[in-house]
Amino acid sequence: MSGALTTLGVGSFANALSGAAGGNLVTGELSRLLGTAALGGVTFDIIDSREAAGRRVARILFPGRPVEDQKFQDFGTIDQPIRITGYLAGDDYVLRAQRMRKVLLQAGRQTLIHPWWGRLKVRVIEPGEIQFSATRIRIA
């Protein structure tokens, strides 16, 4: 399975976690419950991962005919982008964020190691976001 990675950043869940205990909660016990992932060799923890998949179906209605006479044409499967919210935490968070920025700027396919989906070949199709905050030290 291959998908397209679209967003890497810090969501409101990470903001709530980092506010408790001065950020120790994120780098402590709770971070072990979250999935660890890697994109282009840069590891990060995933808070949220979403993907939509289904089929491309066109519904055809005929004028003056009852709805029961409608037809459907199936154009096959469709994979939507994988959207990920994650964070980088630790003493080296600035260095890892700089590395992640370089990975997000690279053209072509890359390897995403996802905690639930496994190893995927992905292509970044939308800009990723990396956020720093003075109130959340050691987290990006």
C-alpha positions as CSV (number, residue, x, y, z in Angstrom):
1,M,0.0,0.0,0.0
2,S,1.3,3.4,-0.7
3,G,-0.1,6.8,0.3
4,A,0.8,10.4,0.4
5,L,2.0,12.1,3.5
6,T,0.5,15.5,4.0
7,T,0.9,17.0,7.4
8,L,3.5,16.8,10.1
9,G,3.1,19.2,13.0
10,V,2.0,19.5,16.6
11,G,-1.8,19.2,17.2
12,S,-3.9,20.4,20.1
13,F,-3.4,17.0,21.8
14,A,0.4,17.6,22.0
15,N,-0.2,21.1,23.2
16,A,-2.4,19.7,26.1
17,L,0.2,17.1,26.9
18,S,3.1,19.5,26.9
19,G,1.3,21.9,29.2
20,A,1.0,19.3,31.9
21,A,4.1,18.8,34.1
22,G,6.1,21.2,32.0
23,G,6.4,18.8,29.0
24,N,7.5,15.8,31.1
25,L,4.3,14.0,30.3
26,V,5.1,13.9,26.6
27,T,8.6,12.6,27.0
28,G,7.6,10.3,29.8
29,E,5.3,7.3,30.2
30,L,2.5,8.5,27.9
31,S,4.9,8.9,25.0
32,R,5.4,5.1,25.1
33,L,1.7,4.6,24.4
34,L,1.9,6.7,21.2
35,G,3.3,5.2,18.0
36,T,6.8,5.9,16.9
37,A,7.2,6.6,13.2
38,A,10.0,7.6,10.8
39,L,10.0,9.6,7.6
40,G,13.3,9.7,5.6
41,G,15.2,8.4,8.7
42,V,13.9,11.1,11.1
43,T,11.9,9.5,14.0
44,F,8.9,11.2,15.6
45,D,5.9,10.2,17.6
46,I,2.4,10.0,16.0
47,I,-0.5,11.5,17.8
48,D,-3.1,11.1,15.1
49,S,-3.1,9.4,11.7
50,R,-6.0,9.5,9.2
51,E,-6.6,7.9,5.9
52,A,-9.6,7.6,3.6
53,A,-10.0,4.8,1.1
54,G,-12.9,3.6,-1.0
55,R,-14.1,3.4,-4.6
56,R,-14.7,5.9,-7.4
57,V,-18.3,5.6,-8.2
58,A,-20.4,7.7,-10.5
59,R,-24.2,7.7,-10.1
60,I,-26.2,8.2,-13.3
61,L,-29.8,9.5,-13.2
62,F,-32.0,9.7,-16.2
63,P,-34.4,12.6,-16.7
64,G,-38.1,11.7,-16.4
65,R,-37.3,8.2,-15.0
66,P,-37.8,7.1,-11.4
67,V,-34.9,7.0,-9.0
68,E,-35.0,3.2,-9.1
69,D,-33.7,3.3,-12.6
70,Q,-30.5,4.9,-11.6
71,K,-27.2,3.3,-12.7
72,F,-23.8,3.2,-11.1
73,Q,-20.4,3.1,-12.8
74,D,-17.4,1.9,-10.8
75,F,-14.1,3.4,-11.8
76,G,-12.0,1.4,-9.3
77,T,-10.3,2.0,-6.0
78,I,-9.1,5.4,-4.7
79,D,-6.5,6.0,-2.0
80,Q,-6.6,9.4,-0.3
81,P,-3.6,11.1,1.4
82,I,-2.5,9.9,4.8
83,R,-2.6,12.8,7.2
84,I,-0.4,12.6,10.2
85,T,0.0,14.8,13.3
86,G,3.1,14.1,15.3
87,Y,5.7,15.6,17.5
88,L,9.5,15.6,18.0
89,A,10.5,15.7,21.7
90,G,13.8,15.5,23.5
91,D,17.1,17.3,23.9
92,D,17.8,17.1,20.1
93,Y,14.4,18.3,19.0
94,V,15.8,21.3,17.0
95,L,18.3,19.2,15.2
96,R,15.6,16.6,14.3
97,A,13.2,19.3,13.2
98,Q,15.9,20.7,10.9
99,R,16.4,17.2,9.5
100,M,12.6,16.7,9.1
101,R,12.4,20.0,7.2
102,K,15.0,18.7,4.7
103,V,13.1,15.5,4.3
104,L,9.8,17.4,3.6
105,L,11.6,19.5,1.0
106,Q,12.9,16.4,-0.9
107,A,11.3,15.5,-4.2
108,G,10.1,12.0,-5.0
109,R,9.0,9.0,-3.0
110,Q,10.3,8.3,0.5
111,T,9.9,5.6,3.1
112,L,7.5,6.1,5.9
113,I,7.6,3.6,8.7
114,H,4.2,3.9,10.3
115,P,3.4,2.2,13.7
116,W,0.1,0.8,12.4
117,W,0.4,0.6,8.6
118,G,4.0,-0.6,8.5
119,R,6.5,0.4,5.9
120,L,5.0,2.6,3.1
121,K,6.4,4.3,0.1
122,V,4.9,7.8,0.2
123,R,5.2,11.2,-1.5
124,V,4.8,14.5,0.3
125,I,2.0,16.3,-1.7
126,E,1.2,19.1,0.7
127,P,3.6,21.2,2.8
128,G,4.3,19.9,6.3
129,E,4.3,22.1,9.3
130,I,6.9,22.3,12.0
131,Q,6.0,24.4,15.0
132,F,8.2,25.7,17.8
133,S,6.9,27.5,20.9
134,A,8.5,29.3,23.8
135,T,6.0,27.7,26.2
136,R,6.8,24.1,25.0
137,I,10.6,23.7,25.3
138,R,12.0,20.5,23.9
139,I,9.0,19.8,21.6
140,A,8.4,20.6,18.0
